[in-house]
Amino acid sequence: MKILLSSHLDRIIQDYALEYHNGVHKGLLDNFIGILTTYLVLYDDINIRDLEKRGKIIIWHGKSEEWGILKNPPKLSNDDIAIAVDVADGKHYRGRDFVIENMSGFSTEELVDIKETLGWEGLNFHLRRYTGDPMDEDEAWQWRERGVRTMSFIIPITGKDCSWHRAQMDNTVSSDRVKSAAHGLKRLLICLFDIGVNK
C-alpha cells in the first residue's frame, strides 16, 4: 500500500500576494497552505520521511486541480490511497482544525478507526463520506473515478463571502491552525498505515 499526498500548485493567478505577520498567513492561500502542511508533516517525523524514501508515501503537486483535471498523476492501484491536501472556506469548516471529506473506498470499521484515532488526539475535526453533491466536487472525485481509495484533507482558511480565489487575495489562517492540521495529517497517515497492515 502507498499513500499519495497530493497538494496542488495554484495556477489561476501567477503573481499573488503572500505574507506572514503576528502568527497569521495572509494572501492567496490556495494551495500554499496545503503544500506547507504536507511538508510540515514530512519534516516533523523521521518515520514519515523514511516512508517517503521507501516509496510508501508519494508527494505530488499537480497543476490542473483548479480546472478540474487530473493531469499526469502518479500511477496508483486500488490498494493505494490518494489524499488531496487542500484549503477551503465555508461555514461547515469554521472552527475546525481540519475536515476530512469526500471519503471513498473505506469501510465503516475503517472510518470508526480513523475517527477514534484522531479524536483521541483531541483535534477538532469532522469526517464526511463522499456524497456526490456537486458543491463538494474536488480532486478526490477524480481519484474515486479511477477506483482509488481517496479523501480530501481540508485546512480551513477564512476569506470574505466564502471565496478563496479573490482578486484581493486577503484570505487568512493562523499558524496554530496550520500546525494542528499538520499534526492531524501526520496522525491520519499513521492510522491509515495501521489499517493497511491489519487488513
HELIX and SHEET records of a PDB file:
HELIX    1   1 PHE A   32  ASP A   44  1                                  13    
HELIX    2   2 ILE A   46  LYS A   53  1                                   8    
HELIX    3   3 GLU A   65  TRP A   67  5                                   3    
HELIX    4   4 THR A  108  TRP A  120  1                                  13    
HELIX    5   5 PRO A  134  ASP A  136  5                                   3    
HELIX    6   6 GLU A  139  GLU A  145  1                                   7    
HELIX    7   7 SER A  175  VAL A  197  1                                  23    
SHEET    1   A 6 ILE A  57  TRP A  60  0                                        
SHEET    2   A 6 ILE A   3  SER A   6  1                                        
SHEET    3   A 6 ILE A  81  ALA A  88  1                                        
SHEET    4   A 6 ARG A 149  PRO A 156  1                                        
SHEET    5   A 6 PHE A  98  SER A 104 -1                                        
SHEET    6   A 6 PHE A 125  ARG A 129  1                                        
SHEET    1   B 3 LEU A  18  HIS A  21  0                                        
SHEET    2   B 3 VAL A  24  GLY A  27 -1                                        
SHEET    3   B 3 ASN A 171  SER A 174 -1                                        
END                                                                             
